[in-house]
């Protein structure tokens, strides 16, 4: 009878994993070692192995199956390299969530399955963080939610559509589509995935994008979805190539809606897409980005001096900037209004009623992160 030793001898070699990733774009490999006994004695000789990865210790769904391979077992010890298999070769995505490996030897399935612990997840971290160039080839598909659409932008995945906020990671109740009806606090402190009323950002087609959230809520909604609020620089490159229509009412698309009556439903802006296919980065809703401004000496209780990106020139499509000298607006009730010295958070792109001032270069630092507005939404990104 074939069996594993009771002490649990199966393990994965982190050193071999690391070596397999030395070349960008190389297939993922795992060096798998174990000890095999037959009738209480260590096995010697050739054996045929098949390895299967499941998402549960018993039952569950099959995630991956190796090709059958022969290996030499010496004094009970064997070592094989896992790489090619079904439905695809191993990748970092194979190890998303709990994983258990099942081994068959000569057609006999050994039990129990062995849980794959730290090493495959160290692999995932290394593959995502260290193998930088190879990351550019990785997909932007969300394996847990096919309706959460992201597109590749350099080494990032960026939400294709303006974000909608939901009660679960895969849907549930949408918040913020018509009003500020978020159940968690504006300060985001009880919006986390383990809280009573978590919020999740999704990039979903054919819905009204969410608005009326604070910067804090937007940032947590991205985090809960395994993403981050785009930085100002990331937002800028994702917007590159978006056609700027000037002042145009396009509530239902297909061009950018810079002078309509409300935000555009996602998916309608088929002619308002960047070079990387990111939709509605001009008009529709202002979008929070991760960056905060610098507080200085407040000079007025207004949005400050409005200027065009290039003064009176035409090279930037009349896109507008507001440069605030350390004063910003908060929606927080104690008190609401303009507060000198309050640090502003940045919004980008303009909105549906701004006219020609909306655009890919439009920048506004007049809102505190505690502000919220029916004019402001957001979108997320993640590293590939």
C-alpha positions in Angstrom: 0.0 0.0 0.0 1.4 3.4 -1.0 1.1 6.2 1.6 2.7 9.4 3.0 4.6 9.3 6.2 2.4 10.4 9.1 4.8 13.3 9.9 3.9 14.9 6.6 6.9 15.1 4.3 5.5 16.8 1.3 6.9 20.2 0.8 7.6 22.8 -1.9 11.1 24.2 -2.5 11.1 28.0 -2.4 14.7 28.0 -3.8 13.7 26.1 -6.8 10.6 28.3 -7.3 12.8 31.4 -7.3 15.2 29.9 -9.8 12.3 29.2 -12.2 11.5 32.9 -12.2 14.9 34.2 -13.1 13.9 34.7 -16.8 11.0 37.1 -17.4 8.2 35.4 -19.2 9.4 31.9 -18.3 6.7 29.4 -17.3 6.2 28.9 -13.6 7.8 25.8 -12.1 7.5 24.2 -8.7 10.0 21.6 -7.4 7.9 19.1 -5.5 9.6 16.7 -3.1 8.1 13.9 -1.0 8.7 10.6 0.6 6.8 7.4 -0.4 6.3 4.1 1.4 4.9 0.8 0.2 3.9 -1.8 2.8 5.8 0.2 5.4 9.0 0.3 3.5 10.6 3.1 1.5 10.0 2.7 -2.2 12.8 2.3 -4.7 12.5 2.5 -8.5 10.5 4.2 -11.2 7.0 5.4 -10.5 4.4 7.3 -12.6 3.0 10.4 -10.9 0.0 12.6 -11.5 -0.6 15.8 -9.4 -3.9 17.6 -9.0 -4.6 20.9 -7.2 -8.1 21.4 -5.6 -9.6 24.3 -3.7 -10.7 22.1 -0.8 -9.3 19.3 1.5 -11.9 16.9 0.2 -14.5 17.3 -2.6 -14.3 20.8 -4.0 -13.3 21.9 -7.5 -10.3 20.8 -9.5 -8.1 23.7 -10.3 -5.2 22.2 -12.1 -3.9 18.7 -13.2 -0.3 17.9 -14.1 0.8 15.9 -17.0 1.7 12.3 -16.1 5.4 11.9 -15.5 7.8 9.2 -14.4 10.2 9.9 -11.6 12.9 7.9 -9.8 12.2 7.1 -6.1 15.3 6.4 -4.1 15.0 5.2 -0.5 11.5 6.6 -0.5 12.4 10.1 -1.7 11.2 11.5 -5.0 11.5 14.9 -6.6 9.5 16.2 -9.6 9.1 19.5 -11.4 5.5 20.7 -11.9 4.9 23.0 -14.8 2.8 21.9 -17.7 -0.8 20.8 -17.1 -4.5 21.3 -17.6 -6.3 23.6 -18.2 -3.2 25.8 -18.5 0.4 25.7 -17.2 1.0 26.8 -13.6 0.7 30.5 -13.0 0.4 32.8 -9.9 -3.4 32.7 -10.5 -3.3 28.9 -9.8 -2.7 29.7 -6.1 -5.5 32.3 -5.5 -7.3 31.1 -2.4 -6.8 27.9 -0.4 -5.2 25.1 -2.3 -4.7 21.3 -1.7 -2.6 19.0 -3.7 -3.5 15.3 -4.4 -1.0 12.8 -5.7 -1.6 9.6 -7.7 1.1 7.0 -8.1 0.7 4.3 -10.7 -3.0 5.0 -10.8 -3.5 4.9 -7.0 -4.7 8.1 -5.4 -2.9 8.9 -2.1 -4.8 10.5 0.7 -5.3 12.8 2.4 -4.7 15.8 0.2 -1.9 18.1 1.5 -2.6 21.8 2.0 -0.2 24.0 0.1 0.8 26.6 2.6 3.4 29.4 2.6 5.6 28.6 -0.4 3.1 28.8 -3.2 1.9 32.1 -1.8 5.5 33.3 -1.5 5.7 32.4 -5.2 2.6 34.5 -5.9 4.1 37.5 -4.1 7.4 37.0 -5.9 5.8 36.5 -9.3 3.8 39.7 -8.8 6.3 41.9 -7.2 9.8 40.8 -8.3 9.3 39.4 -11.9 8.5 42.9 -13.1 8.9 42.6 -16.8 7.0 39.3 -16.9 4.1 41.0 -15.1 3.3 43.0 -18.2 2.1 39.8 -20.0 -0.3 38.9 -17.2 -4.0 39.1 -17.7 -6.2 41.8 -16.1 -9.2 39.3 -15.7 -10.6 39.2 -12.2 -10.8 35.4 -11.5 -13.4 35.9 -8.9 -15.7 38.2 -10.8 -15.8 38.1 -14.6 -18.0 41.3 -14.6 -15.3 43.4 -13.0 -13.7 44.6 -16.2 -10.1 46.0 -16.1 -7.8 46.8 -19.0 -4.0 46.8 -19.2 -2.2 50.1 -19.0 1.5 49.5 -18.9 2.3 47.6 -15.8 -1.1 48.3 -14.3 -4.6 47.0 -14.7 -7.1 49.9 -14.6 -10.9 49.9 -14.3 -12.3 50.2 -17.7 -15.4 51.9 -16.4 -16.0 54.5 -13.7 -16.4 52.6 -10.5 -19.6 51.4 -9.0 -19.8 50.6 -5.3 -21.4 47.3 -4.0 -22.1 45.5 -0.9 -20.1 42.4 -1.9 -17.0 41.7 -4.0 -19.1 40.3 -6.7 -22.2 42.4 -6.6 -25.1 42.5 -4.2 -26.6 46.0 -3.5 -25.2 49.0 -5.4 -24.6 52.2 -3.4 -24.2 55.7 -4.6 -25.9 55.4 -8.0 -28.6 58.0 -7.2 -27.7 59.4 -3.7 -25.4 59.1 -0.8 -26.8 55.9 0.6 -23.6 54.2 1.8 -24.2 52.3 5.0 -20.7 52.8 6.3 -19.2 56.0 7.8 -17.9 58.8 5.5 -14.5 58.5 7.2 -14.2 54.9 5.9 -13.3 53.5 9.3 -16.1 50.9 9.2 -16.1 50.3 5.5 -13.5 47.5 5.5 -14.1 44.0 4.3 -14.3 42.7 7.8 -16.8 45.4 9.0 -20.5 45.2 9.3 -21.1 47.3 6.1 -18.2 46.7 3.7 -18.1 48.4 0.3 -16.4 47.1 -2.8 -15.4 48.9 -6.0 -16.2 47.1 -9.3 -15.8 48.2 -12.9 -19.2 47.0 -14.3 -20.8 47.8 -17.6 -24.4 49.0 -18.0 -24.8 50.6 -14.6 -24.8 54.2 -13.3 -21.4 54.9 -11.8 -21.4 55.6 -8.1 -20.9 59.1 -6.7 -21.3 61.1 -3.5 -18.6 59.2 -1.6 -15.7 60.7 0.3 -12.1 60.1 -0.7 -11.8 57.8 2.3 -14.7 55.6 1.2 -13.4 55.5 -2.4 -9.9 54.4 -1.2 -11.3 51.7 1.1 -13.7 50.4 -1.6 -10.7 50.0 -3.9 -8.7 48.3 -1.2 -11.5 45.8 -0.4 -11.6 44.8 -4.1 -7.8 44.1 -4.1 -7.0 47.3 -5.9 -5.9 50.8 -5.1 -7.2 54.3 -5.9 -5.3 55.5 -9.0 -2.5 57.9 -8.3 -2.5 61.2 -10.2 0.3 59.9 -12.5 -1.5 56.6 -13.1 -4.7 58.4 -13.9 -2.9 60.7 -16.4 -1.4 57.9 -18.4 -4.6 55.9 -18.4 -6.4 59.0 -19.8 -3.9 59.5 -22.7 -5.5 59.5 -26.1 -9.1 60.1 -25.0 -10.8 62.3 -27.6 -11.8 65.7 -26.2 -15.1 67.0 -27.6 -14.9 70.4 -26.0 -18.3 71.4 -24.7 -20.8 68.7 -25.7 -24.0 67.2 -24.2 -23.7 63.4 -24.4 -25.7 62.0 -21.5 -26.1 58.8 -23.5 -22.8 58.9 -25.4 -21.1 57.9 -27.4 -18.7 60.9 -27.1 -17.5 62.3 -23.7 -20.3 63.9 -21.8 -18.8 67.3 -20.8 -22.0 69.5 -20.9 -25.0 67.2 -20.2 -27.4 66.8 -17.3 -25.9 63.9 -15.4 -23.2 61.2 -15.4 -23.2 58.7 -18.3 -24.1 55.0 -17.8 -21.0 52.8 -18.1 -20.5 51.3 -21.5 -22.2 54.1 -23.5 -19.0 56.1 -24.0 -17.7 54.1 -26.9 -16.1 57.2 -28.5 -14.8 58.4 -25.1 -12.1 55.9 -24.6 -8.3 56.3 -24.1 -5.6 54.7 -26.2 -5.8 51.8 -23.6 -9.6 51.5 -23.9 -10.4 53.2 -20.5 -13.8 54.8 -20.8 -15.1 58.3 -19.7 -12.0 59.8 -18.2 -13.2 63.1 -19.6 -16.5 64.4 -18.3 -19.3 62.2 -16.8 -17.9 62.3 -13.1 -14.9 63.9 -11.6 -12.7 61.1 -10.3 -10.9 61.0 -7.0 -7.2 60.1 -7.2 -4.9 59.0 -4.4 -2.9 62.2 -4.1 -3.5 64.9 -1.6 -2.4 68.5 -2.0 -0.4 70.8 0.3 -2.0 73.1 2.9 -1.0 76.7 2.8 -2.4 80.1 3.7 -6.0 80.2 2.6 -6.9 83.3 0.6 -10.7 83.0 -0.1 -13.8 80.9 0.4 -14.1 79.9 -3.2 -12.5 77.5 -5.7 -9.6 79.8 -6.2 -8.2 81.0 -9.5 -9.3 79.1 -12.6 -6.7 79.0 -15.3 -6.3 77.0 -18.5 -3.5 74.4 -18.7 -1.6 76.5 -21.2 -3.0 80.0 -20.4 -4.6 81.3 -23.6 -3.1 78.6 -25.8 -5.0 75.8 -27.6 -2.6 72.9 -27.1 -4.5 71.4 -24.2 -8.1 71.7 -25.4 -9.0 74.5 -22.9 -8.7 72.0 -20.0 -8.8 73.8 -16.7 -7.0 73.8 -13.4 -7.9 75.1 -10.0 -4.8 75.8 -7.8 -5.9 76.3 -4.3 -3.7 78.2 -1.8 -4.4 75.9 1.1 -8.1 76.1 1.4 -10.5 73.3 0.6 -14.2 72.4 0.9 -15.5 69.8 3.2 -19.0 68.2 3.4 -18.4 67.3 7.1 -21.1 68.9 9.2 -18.9 70.4 11.9 -18.6 72.7 10.0 -19.3 72.1 6.3 -17.8 74.7 4.0 -14.4 76.2 3.1 -11.7 75.7 5.7 -8.4 77.5 5.5 -5.4 75.3 5.9 -7.3 72.1 5.2 -5.4 69.7 3.0 -7.2 69.1 -0.3 -7.5 65.8 -2.2 -7.3 65.8 -6.0 -10.0 65.0 -8.5 -9.4 64.7 -12.2 -11.1 64.8 -15.6 -14.1 67.2 -15.0 -17.7 66.4 -15.0 -20.9 66.3 -17.1 -21.7 70.1 -16.7 -18.3 71.6 -16.9 -18.1 72.2 -20.6 -14.8 72.7 -22.4 -13.0 72.9 -19.1 -13.4 69.1 -18.7 -10.6 67.1 -20.2 -7.6 64.7 -19.8 -5.5 67.6 -18.3 -8.2 68.9 -16.0 -7.1 69.1 -12.3 -9.0 70.2 -9.2 -7.6 70.5 -5.7 -10.4 72.4 -4.1 -12.1 69.5 -2.2 -11.1 68.1 1.1 -10.9 64.3 1.3 -14.0 64.6 3.6 -16.0 66.2 0.8 -18.6 64.4 -1.2 -20.6 65.4 -4.2 -23.0 64.1 -6.9 -20.3 65.3 -9.3 -17.5 63.1 -7.9 -16.8 59.4 -8.5 -13.5 57.4 -8.9 -11.9 54.4 -10.4 -9.3 51.9 -9.2 -6.2 50.1 -10.5 -3.9 47.3 -9.5 -0.4 46.1 -10.4 -0.1 43.3 -12.8 
